[in-house]
Amino acid sequence: MTALPAQPVIHEINTRVWLRETGLRAGRPVSLADVPKNVWDEVTPAGVDAVWLMGVWERSPLGRSIALADPALRRAFAAAVQNATEEDVAGSPYCIRRYVVDEALGGPAGLAAARSALDDRGVGLLLDYVPNHVAPDSPWVAEHPEYFVRGDAADVRRDPAGFLDTGRSVLARGRDPFFAPWPDVVQLNAFAPELRRATVQTLRDIGDVCDGVRCDMAMLLLNEVFARTWGERAGAVPERDFWTQVIGEVRDRHPEMVFAAEAYWDLEYPLQEQGFDFCYDKRLYDRVLHESAASVRGHLHADEDYQRRLVRFLENHDEPRAAQTLPPDKERAAAVLIATLPGATLWHEGEFTGRRVHLPVFLDRRPDEPPDNALRSFHEQLLARVHRSGMRTGGWRLLECAGWSDNRSCDDLIASCWTGDAGHFLTVVNLSARPAQAHIPLPWPELGPETWELTELLVAADHYGRSGAELLSSGLYVDLPPWGTHVFAVESSSV
C-alpha cells in the first residue's frame, strides 16, 4: 500500500481507452498485467501522487444493450468518434455488474500487477465505487431484492420508465431528485441495513486491492437527500447517516483508505463531516470557467482546513475538455492557480496534451488528436516544480491585492502564499484578459530589513531582489499581462 500525502495530486486515466491505445503502440493487445514501464512513466510524471484507473470493474452486458438502443446516446457516440461502431461501445463504467476487474482488462491479477507497478513508483491507486445503484443484471438483483428501493405492479404500469419488473420483484430505477430515472441501473436503498452491511463488505474488498476510492454521486446517499428523493419507499430514516456508518466500519479494516466524493449542491462540508477525505470542488470549477476573479477570490476565503479537503480540477470525464472550454493562456493561468491551492488536485488524462474531444464514457475508442507538446511540457513542469518545492506541505493563506482609485485591475488578481519548513512561496495569477497591477503586502514579519530574492519556479533564471521592509509595508509590486502568473520562492539573499 502507498500512503498518499495530505493533499494528493491525482491523475485520472480512462482505463479501457488507455489500454487500447497502448496496445496499438505496442503492436499487440495490452492488459493491466503487461503495461510497458515507459507507459507507466508517462502517466506518473513527477508530482503525481495517485492514479485513478477509471472504469476497471465488470460492466453490464444488459446496460450496454440499453445504451446501444438509445438514439440520443448513439448520436453522442457518433459526434465524438467518427464512424463509431457497436464494437467501440463497451458500456458505462457506472453501470456495474460486479466489483470484479473486467477480464478484458486483465482481471484481478492484472490489477495486482498495475498496483505493484505504481507502488514501485511511490504512486497510489484509486478506483471507482458507485454507491447509489447497480446494473439490472447484477447478481444482487436476483439474490438480494432487500438491498433495493422497491415498488409493485401498479408502479410499473403507472411509471414504466421509473420501475423495473425483474420477474421476481419490482425495483426502482436509479435516479437523483432532479432528473428522470436512468434506464440502465436499479436503485439501492441507502436506508436498508442489509444494503449498508453489503456496502461495507464490498468496500473492504475493494480496499484490499487499492489505496482509495472515488465515490460516484456521493451526496445522493445522505439521509436528507435520500429521504427527499424516495420518501416512504425508502422506509424509516436511520439514526446514522449512510457514510458515517459505512466509512467508519470500512476503516476498522483499512484505516488509511482514502475516500473521495463526487459531490454537488454545496454538500461538500456535510460529506467531509461524515468521513470523506476529499470532495469535488465543483463551485470553484464553475467560477474559474464562467465567473470573475472576484468570484474566485470570494470562494477562496473559506476556511483553510475545509479547502484542504476539496478536489480542485479543470476537467474530468464528466466535464468538457479544458482545451475546448478555455483559451490556451487562460488554461495555463487556471492550471497554475489549481496546482498551488490547498486541497487535492485532479488532472484528466489528455488534459496535459490539449485533447479537445469530450469522450462519452461508454466508448473505448477516441479520435486521434495531435498532442500539444508545449502544453505537456508546461503541465509536467508545473506539477514537478510545485512538488519539488514542498510548498504545499506548509500553511496556506489568501492575500490582498491593493490597487489605486483610478486603476482597479488589482481586482483581477488572485494572490496567495505558502509558509512552512520548505520556505516561503508566493503565487499571483491574473484571471483576466487585460493587464493587471497591484501591490501585495506579504504576511511574513520575519522578512526584516534585509534583501530577499524572489525566484520564479516556472521560468528558468528569473529572479528579483527586494527589500524585506518594502515587501512588508507597501508590498510587492506586480504587473502581469493578460492571464499572466508568478510563482515565487522567497529566500533571504544571505542564505
Buried (B, 14 or more C-beta within 10 A) or exposed (E): BBEBEEBBBBBBBBBBBBBBBBBEEEEEEBBBBBBEEEBBEBBBBEBBBBBBBBBBBBBBEBBBBBBBEBEEBBEBBEEBBEEBEEEBBBBBBBBBBBBBBBEBBBBEEBBBBBBEBBBEBEBBBBBBBBBBBBBBBBEBBEEBBBBBBBBEEEBBEEEEEBBBBBEEBBBBBBBBEEEEBBBBBBBBBBBBEEBBBBBBEBBBEBBEBBBBBBBBBBBBBBBEBBBEBBEEBBBEEBEEBBBBBBBEBBBEBBEEBBBBBBBBEEBBBBBBEBBBBBBBBBBBBBBBBEBEBEBBBEBBEBEEEBBBBBBBBBBBBEBEBBBBBBEBBBBBBBBBBBBBBBBBBBBBBBBBBBBBBBBBBBBBBBEEBEEBEEBBEBBBBBBBBBBEBBBBEBEBBBBBBEBEEEEEBBBBBBBBBBBBEBBBBBBBBBBBEEEBBBBBBBBBEEBEEEBBBBBBBBEEEEBEEBBBEBBBEEBBEBEBEBBBBBBBBBBBEEE
